[in-house]
Amino acid sequence: MRVHLADRIVLVVGGGSGIGEGIARSFGSVGAKVVVADLNAAAAEQVARDIAANVGTAISVSLDITQAAQAQAGVSAALDAFHQLDIVVNVAGVLTPSPIEEMSAETWRQTFAVNVDGAFHLARAALPALRSSSSAAFINISSLAGGTAYPNGGAYGPSKAALNSLMQQLAVEWAPSGVRVNVVSPGTIDTLAVRQKMPTAVISSRVSSIPLGRLGTVQEIAELVLFLASPAASYITGEVINCDGGLSQTLFTQKSLGSR
């Protein structure tokens, strides 16, 4: 069943490429008005231009959510353009593979600054506008690493675990205001970044450990996000939902995970 979100105002942070781009385009295709936000201004502008030319209405904004003022600027851009904000999807994240013992304190702090502090800044900035919406949803993209350690995971898994906990806390605190908060944790998704960074042998090994026998697609993640943002999910909040082809139900091994 394809959801319809006509005239909903959606802010997609990290919408310039990969999973975020797919989510932004999918919202545009179901009638939402999309604010595409990304650290890469040119990428965000291109995605917004494509949405506006082909399926709907979109604008772009460049922002760095590690800065509270810029997170607020992203929300303000949505309000200035469309006078409301109904849905926020945060896809921004950073991963630097490394054993903890070899990781610099700077890399540790930067990982948490993007993956956790950024979500905190964005949530605080968006809440007043979301409270004014009759159909508010705040959705974060996390990772299976938030619940399972793996070799060379470094700060990534701990930061995603903290993100999941933060979102569940917000779900409880925001429920009286009618704002739903959920998390989507993708498995290995077939994106350009995965193909560039993950050796073919590691991809093959990973696929062999996935019960459904293949990588996930960006569109499959986007469809889940659309559902969680829609009235069909009106009684769902505080959930961390894996979308991983069954990978999280298998025994993780160093061979199957490799470095990512």
VEXSE-579033 format. One record per residue (C-alpha): chain; residue number from 1; residue in three letters; x, y, z. Coordinates in pm, whole numbers, plus 50000, padded with zeros to 5 digits. Layout:
# residues N
@kette A | nr NUM | rest ala | east X | north Y | up Z .
...
# end
This chain:
# residues 260
@kette A | nr 1 | rest met | east 50000 | north 50000 | up 50000 .
@kette A | nr 2 | rest arg | east 50149 | north 50332 | up 49892 .
@kette A | nr 3 | rest val | east 50105 | north 50607 | up 50149 .
@kette A | nr 4 | rest his | east 49988 | north 50955 | up 50059 .
@kette A | nr 5 | rest leu | east 50138 | north 51253 | up 50240 .
@kette A | nr 6 | rest ala | east 50004 | north 51538 | up 50031 .
@kette A | nr 7 | rest asp | east 50110 | north 51880 | up 50153 .
@kette A | nr 8 | rest arg | east 50301 | north 51748 | up 50453 .
@kette A | nr 9 | rest ile | east 50616 | north 51948 | up 50512 .
@kette A | nr 10 | rest val | east 50922 | north 51727 | up 50552 .
@kette A | nr 11 | rest leu | east 51278 | north 51817 | up 50650 .
@kette A | nr 12 | rest val | east 51528 | north 51549 | up 50543 .
@kette A | nr 13 | rest val | east 51872 | north 51605 | up 50694 .
@kette A | nr 14 | rest gly | east 52143 | north 51422 | up 50503 .
@kette A | nr 15 | rest gly | east 51920 | north 51426 | up 50197 .
@kette A | nr 16 | rest gly | east 52191 | north 51500 | up 49944 .
@kette A | nr 17 | rest ser | east 52298 | north 51143 | up 49872 .
@kette A | nr 18 | rest gly | east 52250 | north 50775 | up 49950 .
@kette A | nr 19 | rest ile | east 51967 | north 50671 | up 50179 .
@kette A | nr 20 | rest gly | east 51880 | north 51031 | up 50258 .
@kette A | nr 21 | rest glu | east 51844 | north 51119 | up 49892 .
@kette A | nr 22 | rest gly | east 51617 | north 50820 | up 49837 .
@kette A | nr 23 | rest ile | east 51401 | north 50923 | up 50133 .
@kette A | nr 24 | rest ala | east 51375 | north 51284 | up 50011 .
@kette A | nr 25 | rest arg | east 51276 | north 51175 | up 49661 .
@kette A | nr 26 | rest ser | east 51021 | north 50929 | up 49797 .
@kette A | nr 27 | rest phe | east 50852 | north 51194 | up 50008 .
@kette A | nr 28 | rest gly | east 50833 | north 51417 | up 49703 .
@kette A | nr 29 | rest ser | east 50672 | north 51138 | up 49502 .
@kette A | nr 30 | rest val | east 50384 | north 51103 | up 49750 .
@kette A | nr 31 | rest gly | east 50295 | north 51471 | up 49754 .
@kette A | nr 32 | rest ala | east 50500 | north 51604 | up 50044 .
@kette A | nr 33 | rest lys | east 50686 | north 51932 | up 50024 .
@kette A | nr 34 | rest val | east 51048 | north 51856 | up 50097 .
@kette A | nr 35 | rest val | east 51331 | north 52056 | up 50249 .
@kette A | nr 36 | rest val | east 51650 | north 51878 | up 50145 .
@kette A | nr 37 | rest ala | east 51927 | north 51958 | up 50393 .
@kette A | nr 38 | rest asp | east 52286 | north 51846 | up 50370 .
@kette A | nr 39 | rest leu | east 52636 | north 51953 | up 50462 .
@kette A | nr 40 | rest asn | east 52705 | north 51936 | up 50087 .
@kette A | nr 41 | rest ala | east 52508 | north 52235 | up 49957 .
@kette A | nr 42 | rest ala | east 52548 | north 52141 | up 49590 .
@kette A | nr 43 | rest ala | east 52420 | north 51788 | up 49645 .
@kette A | nr 44 | rest ala | east 52118 | north 51912 | up 49840 .
@kette A | nr 45 | rest glu | east 52040 | north 52168 | up 49571 .
@kette A | nr 46 | rest gln | east 52056 | north 51906 | up 49296 .
@kette A | nr 47 | rest val | east 51820 | north 51668 | up 49475 .
@kette A | nr 48 | rest ala | east 51574 | north 51948 | up 49548 .
@kette A | nr 49 | rest arg | east 51589 | north 52066 | up 49188 .
@kette A | nr 50 | rest asp | east 51518 | north 51715 | up 49061 .
@kette A | nr 51 | rest ile | east 51223 | north 51670 | up 49296 .
@kette A | nr 52 | rest ala | east 51076 | north 52004 | up 49194 .
@kette A | nr 53 | rest ala | east 51122 | north 51929 | up 48826 .
@kette A | nr 54 | rest asn | east 50982 | north 51577 | up 48829 .
@kette A | nr 55 | rest val | east 50753 | north 51490 | up 49117 .
@kette A | nr 56 | rest gly | east 50673 | north 51775 | up 49353 .
@kette A | nr 57 | rest thr | east 50790 | north 52071 | up 49557 .
@kette A | nr 58 | rest ala | east 51129 | north 52103 | up 49723 .
@kette A | nr 59 | rest ile | east 51390 | north 52349 | up 49841 .
@kette A | nr 60 | rest ser | east 51742 | north 52294 | up 49966 .
@kette A | nr 61 | rest val | east 51946 | north 52418 | up 50259 .
@kette A | nr 62 | rest ser | east 52306 | north 52365 | up 50362 .
@kette A | nr 63 | rest leu | east 52359 | north 52289 | up 50728 .
@kette A | nr 64 | rest asp | east 52586 | north 52124 | up 50981 .
@kette A | nr 65 | rest ile | east 52375 | north 51980 | up 51260 .
@kette A | nr 66 | rest thr | east 52670 | north 51959 | up 51496 .
@kette A | nr 67 | rest gln | east 52602 | north 52331 | up 51538 .
@kette A | nr 68 | rest ala | east 52281 | north 52412 | up 51725 .
@kette A | nr 69 | rest ala | east 52237 | north 52739 | up 51535 .
@kette A | nr 70 | rest gln | east 52254 | north 52562 | up 51200 .
@kette A | nr 71 | rest ala | east 52004 | north 52298 | up 51308 .
@kette A | nr 72 | rest gln | east 51772 | north 52584 | up 51397 .
@kette A | nr 73 | rest ala | east 51841 | north 52743 | up 51058 .
@kette A | nr 74 | rest gly | east 51727 | north 52424 | up 50884 .
@kette A | nr 75 | rest val | east 51398 | north 52427 | up 51073 .
@kette A | nr 76 | rest ser | east 51358 | north 52800 | up 51008 .
@kette A | nr 77 | rest ala | east 51410 | north 52743 | up 50635 .
@kette A | nr 78 | rest ala | east 51117 | north 52500 | up 50632 .
@kette A | nr 79 | rest leu | east 50896 | north 52740 | up 50826 .
@kette A | nr 80 | rest asp | east 50992 | north 53038 | up 50612 .
@kette A | nr 81 | rest ala | east 50914 | north 52850 | up 50290 .
@kette A | nr 82 | rest phe | east 50608 | north 52650 | up 50393 .
@kette A | nr 83 | rest his | east 50490 | north 52797 | up 50728 .
@kette A | nr 84 | rest gln | east 50480 | north 52461 | up 50903 .
@kette A | nr 85 | rest leu | east 50681 | north 52147 | up 50971 .
@kette A | nr 86 | rest asp | east 50523 | north 51804 | up 51008 .
@kette A | nr 87 | rest ile | east 50799 | north 51547 | up 50964 .
@kette A | nr 88 | rest val | east 51172 | north 51545 | up 51032 .
@kette A | nr 89 | rest val | east 51396 | north 51265 | up 50907 .
@kette A | nr 90 | rest asn | east 51758 | north 51268 | up 51020 .
@kette A | nr 91 | rest val | east 51996 | north 51058 | up 50812 .
@kette A | nr 92 | rest ala | east 52317 | north 51246 | up 50894 .
@kette A | nr 93 | rest gly | east 52589 | north 51021 | up 51026 .
@kette A | nr 94 | rest val | east 52961 | north 50954 | up 51017 .
@kette A | nr 95 | rest leu | east 53164 | north 50633 | up 51040 .
@kette A | nr 96 | rest thr | east 53541 | north 50601 | up 51083 .
@kette A | nr 97 | rest pro | east 53638 | north 50232 | up 51115 .
@kette A | nr 98 | rest ser | east 53903 | north 50177 | up 51383 .
@kette A | nr 99 | rest pro | east 53970 | north 49972 | up 51693 .
@kette A | nr 100 | rest ile | east 53895 | north 50180 | up 52004 .
@kette A | nr 101 | rest glu | east 54255 | north 50155 | up 52122 .
@kette A | nr 102 | rest glu | east 54379 | north 50315 | up 51798 .
@kette A | nr 103 | rest met | east 54110 | north 50579 | up 51767 .
@kette A | nr 104 | rest ser | east 54200 | north 50939 | up 51841 .
@kette A | nr 105 | rest ala | east 53999 | north 51133 | up 52094 .
@kette A | nr 106 | rest glu | east 53918 | north 51381 | up 51818 .
@kette A | nr 107 | rest thr | east 53762 | north 51110 | up 51597 .
@kette A | nr 108 | rest trp | east 53564 | north 50980 | up 51894 .
@kette A | nr 109 | rest arg | east 53428 | north 51326 | up 51971 .
@kette A | nr 110 | rest gln | east 53347 | north 51402 | up 51605 .
@kette A | nr 111 | rest thr | east 53156 | north 51076 | up 51568 .
@kette A | nr 112 | rest phe | east 52940 | north 51157 | up 51868 .
@kette A | nr 113 | rest ala | east 52910 | north 51520 | up 51757 .
@kette A | nr 114 | rest val | east 52744 | north 51416 | up 51431 .
@kette A | nr 115 | rest asn | east 52561 | north 51097 | up 51530 .
@kette A | nr 116 | rest val | east 52431 | north 51203 | up 51871 .
@kette A | nr 117 | rest asp | east 52476 | north 51574 | up 51934 .
@kette A | nr 118 | rest gly | east 52345 | north 51654 | up 51586 .
@kette A | nr 119 | rest ala | east 52025 | north 51459 | up 51650 .
@kette A | nr 120 | rest phe | east 51990 | north 51637 | up 51985 .
@kette A | nr 121 | rest his | east 52029 | north 51981 | up 51826 .
@kette A | nr 122 | rest leu | east 51786 | north 51896 | up 51549 .
@kette A | nr 123 | rest ala | east 51526 | north 51758 | up 51787 .
@kette A | nr 124 | rest arg | east 51542 | north 52063 | up 52013 .
@kette A | nr 125 | rest ala | east 51513 | north 52296 | up 51714 .
@kette A | nr 126 | rest ala | east 51222 | north 52109 | up 51556 .
@kette A | nr 127 | rest leu | east 51005 | north 52043 | up 51861 .
@kette A | nr 128 | rest pro | east 50812 | north 52373 | up 51877 .
@kette A | nr 129 | rest ala | east 50709 | north 52341 | up 51512 .
@kette A | nr 130 | rest leu | east 50626 | north 51971 | up 51543 .
@kette A | nr 131 | rest arg | east 50405 | north 52039 | up 51843 .
@kette A | nr 132 | rest ser | east 50196 | north 52265 | up 51619 .
@kette A | nr 133 | rest ser | east 50139 | north 51986 | up 51366 .
@kette A | nr 134 | rest ser | east 49846 | north 51747 | up 51386 .
@kette A | nr 135 | rest ser | east 50055 | north 51469 | up 51229 .
@kette A | nr 136 | rest ala | east 50407 | north 51513 | up 51363 .
@kette A | nr 137 | rest ala | east 50680 | north 51251 | up 51328 .
@kette A | nr 138 | rest phe | east 51052 | north 51256 | up 51400 .
@kette A | nr 139 | rest ile | east 51246 | north 50967 | up 51247 .
@kette A | nr 140 | rest asn | east 51616 | north 50890 | up 51279 .
@kette A | nr 141 | rest ile | east 51822 | north 50656 | up 51067 .
@kette A | nr 142 | rest ser | east 52050 | north 50451 | up 51291 .
@kette A | nr 143 | rest ser | east 52234 | north 50122 | up 51232 .
@kette A | nr 144 | rest leu | east 52242 | north 49761 | up 51341 .
@kette A | nr 145 | rest ala | east 52571 | north 49863 | up 51506 .
@kette A | nr 146 | rest gly | east 52363 | north 50038 | up 51771 .
@kette A | nr 147 | rest gly | east 52276 | north 49698 | up 51912 .
@kette A | nr 148 | rest thr | east 52564 | north 49473 | up 51807 .
@kette A | nr 149 | rest ala | east 52940 | north 49522 | up 51831 .
@kette A | nr 150 | rest tyr | east 53167 | north 49424 | up 51544 .
@kette A | nr 151 | rest pro | east 53540 | north 49437 | up 51464 .
@kette A | nr 152 | rest asn | east 53684 | north 49784 | up 51400 .
@kette A | nr 153 | rest gly | east 53353 | north 49947 | up 51485 .
@kette A | nr 154 | rest gly | east 53522 | north 50215 | up 51690 .
@kette A | nr 155 | rest ala | east 53290 | north 50492 | up 51807 .
@kette A | nr 156 | rest tyr | east 53019 | north 50416 | up 51552 .
@kette A | nr 157 | rest gly | east 52829 | north 50149 | up 51745 .
@kette A | nr 158 | rest pro | east 52845 | north 50331 | up 52079 .
@kette A | nr 159 | rest ser | east 52723 | north 50650 | up 51913 .
@kette A | nr 160 | rest lys | east 52432 | north 50471 | up 51745 .
@kette A | nr 161 | rest ala | east 52339 | north 50302 | up 52072 .
@kette A | nr 162 | rest ala | east 52329 | north 50645 | up 52233 .
@kette A | nr 163 | rest leu | east 52121 | north 50777 | up 51943 .
@kette A | nr 164 | rest asn | east 51867 | north 50495 | up 51984 .
@kette A | nr 165 | rest ser | east 51838 | north 50565 | up 52355 .
@kette A | nr 166 | rest leu | east 51800 | north 50938 | up 52294 .
@kette A | nr 167 | rest met | east 51516 | north 50880 | up 52048 .
@kette A | nr 168 | rest gln | east 51334 | north 50646 | up 52286 .
@kette A | nr 169 | rest gln | east 51364 | north 50907 | up 52560 .
@kette A | nr 170 | rest leu | east 51222 | north 51172 | up 52327 .
@kette A | nr 171 | rest ala | east 50938 | north 50939 | up 52228 .
@kette A | nr 172 | rest val | east 50826 | north 50920 | up 52591 .
@kette A | nr 173 | rest glu | east 50873 | north 51290 | up 52658 .
@kette A | nr 174 | rest trp | east 50703 | north 51404 | up 52337 .
@kette A | nr 175 | rest ala | east 50411 | north 51160 | up 52334 .
@kette A | nr 176 | rest pro | east 50180 | north 51393 | up 52531 .
@kette A | nr 177 | rest ser | east 50231 | north 51650 | up 52254 .
@kette A | nr 178 | rest gly | east 50134 | north 51398 | up 51987 .
@kette A | nr 179 | rest val | east 50482 | north 51386 | up 51835 .
@kette A | nr 180 | rest arg | east 50586 | north 51032 | up 51743 .
@kette A | nr 181 | rest val | east 50957 | north 50939 | up 51744 .
@kette A | nr 182 | rest asn | east 51097 | north 50625 | up 51583 .
@kette A | nr 183 | rest val | east 51427 | north 50484 | up 51460 .
@kette A | nr 184 | rest val | east 51505 | north 50281 | up 51148 .
@kette A | nr 185 | rest ser | east 51819 | north 50067 | up 51166 .
@kette A | nr 186 | rest pro | east 51922 | north 49953 | up 50817 .
@kette A | nr 187 | rest gly | east 52135 | north 49651 | up 50747 .
@kette A | nr 188 | rest thr | east 52378 | north 49664 | up 50456 .
@kette A | nr 189 | rest ile | east 52212 | north 49876 | up 50189 .
@kette A | nr 190 | rest asp | east 52323 | north 49885 | up 49827 .
@kette A | nr 191 | rest thr | east 52444 | north 50243 | up 49797 .
@kette A | nr 192 | rest leu | east 52729 | north 50400 | up 49604 .
@kette A | nr 193 | rest ala | east 52915 | north 50455 | up 49932 .
@kette A | nr 194 | rest val | east 52892 | north 50086 | up 50023 .
@kette A | nr 195 | rest arg | east 53013 | north 49981 | up 49678 .
@kette A | nr 196 | rest gln | east 53306 | north 50225 | up 49699 .
@kette A | nr 197 | rest lys | east 53414 | north 50151 | up 50056 .
@kette A | nr 198 | rest met | east 53338 | north 49783 | up 50100 .
@kette A | nr 199 | rest pro | east 53552 | north 49531 | up 49905 .
@kette A | nr 200 | rest thr | east 53362 | north 49299 | up 49675 .
@kette A | nr 201 | rest ala | east 53471 | north 48997 | up 49878 .
@kette A | nr 202 | rest val | east 53332 | north 49150 | up 50195 .
@kette A | nr 203 | rest ile | east 53001 | north 49231 | up 50022 .
@kette A | nr 204 | rest ser | east 52977 | north 48871 | up 49900 .
@kette A | nr 205 | rest ser | east 53049 | north 48741 | up 50250 .
@kette A | nr 206 | rest arg | east 52790 | north 48973 | up 50397 .
@kette A | nr 207 | rest val | east 52527 | north 48865 | up 50145 .
@kette A | nr 208 | rest ser | east 52593 | north 48502 | up 50232 .
@kette A | nr 209 | rest ser | east 52507 | north 48578 | up 50596 .
@kette A | nr 210 | rest ile | east 52181 | north 48763 | up 50519 .
@kette A | nr 211 | rest pro | east 51881 | north 48527 | up 50538 .
@kette A | nr 212 | rest leu | east 51710 | north 48697 | up 50243 .
@kette A | nr 213 | rest gly | east 52032 | north 48652 | up 50044 .
@kette A | nr 214 | rest arg | east 52084 | north 49004 | up 49913 .
@kette A | nr 215 | rest leu | east 52165 | north 49361 | up 50009 .
@kette A | nr 216 | rest gly | east 51880 | north 49594 | up 50090 .
@kette A | nr 217 | rest thr | east 51780 | north 49879 | up 49863 .
@kette A | nr 218 | rest val | east 51750 | north 50248 | up 49936 .
@kette A | nr 219 | rest gln | east 51387 | north 50234 | up 49830 .
@kette A | nr 220 | rest glu | east 51311 | north 49968 | up 50089 .
@kette A | nr 221 | rest ile | east 51442 | north 50196 | up 50364 .
@kette A | nr 222 | rest ala | east 51251 | north 50490 | up 50219 .
@kette A | nr 223 | rest glu | east 50923 | north 50294 | up 50211 .
@kette A | nr 224 | rest leu | east 50960 | north 50208 | up 50580 .
@kette A | nr 225 | rest val | east 51026 | north 50573 | up 50665 .
@kette A | nr 226 | rest leu | east 50720 | north 50680 | up 50463 .
@kette A | nr 227 | rest phe | east 50509 | north 50430 | up 50657 .
@kette A | nr 228 | rest leu | east 50637 | north 50552 | up 50994 .
@kette A | nr 229 | rest ala | east 50564 | north 50912 | up 50893 .
@kette A | nr 230 | rest ser | east 50211 | north 50829 | up 50779 .
@kette A | nr 231 | rest pro | east 49877 | north 50799 | up 50963 .
@kette A | nr 232 | rest ala | east 49906 | north 50421 | up 50915 .
@kette A | nr 233 | rest ala | east 50171 | north 50427 | up 51192 .
@kette A | nr 234 | rest ser | east 49977 | north 50656 | up 51425 .
@kette A | nr 235 | rest tyr | east 50013 | north 50419 | up 51724 .
@kette A | nr 236 | rest ile | east 50384 | north 50348 | up 51676 .
@kette A | nr 237 | rest thr | east 50639 | north 50545 | up 51876 .
@kette A | nr 238 | rest gly | east 50962 | north 50474 | up 52061 .
@kette A | nr 239 | rest glu | east 51053 | north 50183 | up 51833 .
@kette A | nr 240 | rest val | east 51391 | north 50087 | up 51687 .
@kette A | nr 241 | rest ile | east 51300 | north 49892 | up 51374 .
@kette A | nr 242 | rest asn | east 51561 | north 49684 | up 51195 .
@kette A | nr 243 | rest cys | east 51536 | north 49666 | up 50816 .
@kette A | nr 244 | rest asp | east 51812 | north 49420 | up 50737 .
@kette A | nr 245 | rest gly | east 51691 | north 49112 | up 50552 .
@kette A | nr 246 | rest gly | east 51715 | north 48913 | up 50876 .
@kette A | nr 247 | rest leu | east 52085 | north 48985 | up 50934 .
@kette A | nr 248 | rest ser | east 52030 | north 49085 | up 51297 .
@kette A | nr 249 | rest gln | east 51886 | north 48740 | up 51365 .
@kette A | nr 250 | rest thr | east 52201 | north 48558 | up 51261 .
@kette A | nr 251 | rest leu | east 52525 | north 48495 | up 51447 .
@kette A | nr 252 | rest phe | east 52757 | north 48786 | up 51369 .
@kette A | nr 253 | rest thr | east 53112 | north 48681 | up 51289 .
@kette A | nr 254 | rest gln | east 53421 | north 48870 | up 51188 .
@kette A | nr 255 | rest lys | east 53411 | north 48697 | up 50851 .
@kette A | nr 256 | rest ser | east 53055 | north 48798 | up 50776 .
@kette A | nr 257 | rest leu | east 53086 | north 49155 | up 50900 .
@kette A | nr 258 | rest gly | east 53434 | north 49254 | up 50791 .
@kette A | nr 259 | rest ser | east 53508 | north 49625 | up 50834 .
@kette A | nr 260 | rest arg | east 53250 | north 49884 | up 50744 .
# end
